[in-house]
Amino acid sequence: MSSVGIIMLVHTALDRAEQVARHWTENGCPVVLHVDQNVSSATYRQFRNALADDPLIKFSKRHRCEWGTWGIVAASQAAATLMLAEFQEVRHVYLSSGSCLPLRPVKDLVEYLAARPRTDFIESATTADVPWIVGGLDVERFTLRFPFSWKKHRYLFDRYVDLQRKLRIRRKIPEGLVPHMGSQWWCLTRQTLSAILEDPERPTYDRYFQRVWIPDESYYQTLVRQYSTNIESRSLTLSKFDFQGKPHIFYDDHLQLLRRSDCFVARKIWPRAERLYQAFLTDAD
């Protein structure tokens, strides 16, 4: 069994997620699936049943995942906790989404991480060092509160930000933490991930980050700095964004571009990109 465990956060195109999950387990990597609570119970049951024959696949407790909200962090925490408990041989945990696609043979990833047993791969930079912040909120995402969804309740979101600025309301950042940001797609060692999940201060940190804007891009990115002895501040997942910060979607005509990438996984893949799924999931291992 592999020393690399894969977490998949799934909310659409469950047929593709099933295909990719089986690709990982066929190559020895255990998989923990988190299925968004917005997916209907009937669809979820059908998905679980379809994968029930695979002992290397587990399902974690479900959370409602909305963009920019705490649910995505809660989902990854639940999945990571289950991964570490169920698969003792796992030394690195790789966070991915249901729309991710492995770009290279799985054994390449396993060998790469085995050669770097103490290295955590996570983009982690202070707000001063991050050039890609969209929406004018950098330090403020850590010092204001964000109880309203930016996507669903934009008016309330903007008005509440304005009000806090006017009243000069500032949240206190938990002692000892220096806010860091980066891509939500990380690959962490068992040692570092366990330290984050088992920290006695975790209730304090969780409470704080529940009201940070886009916490999935700052929770692990900040806490990894508390525990890791060796961080490579980059993601092993290829993801591109447009000028508005929306993820770029890869289609069949991106095949050669993806083949040239030195990343191990890419997102977001169009669910009907038949050529991409065929090419990368049938590559010889």
Summary of the structure (lengths in Angstrom):
residues: 285
radius of gyration: 18.8
end to end distance: 15.3
largest distance: 60.5
contacts: 878
relative contact order: 0.16
helix: 40%
strand: 15%
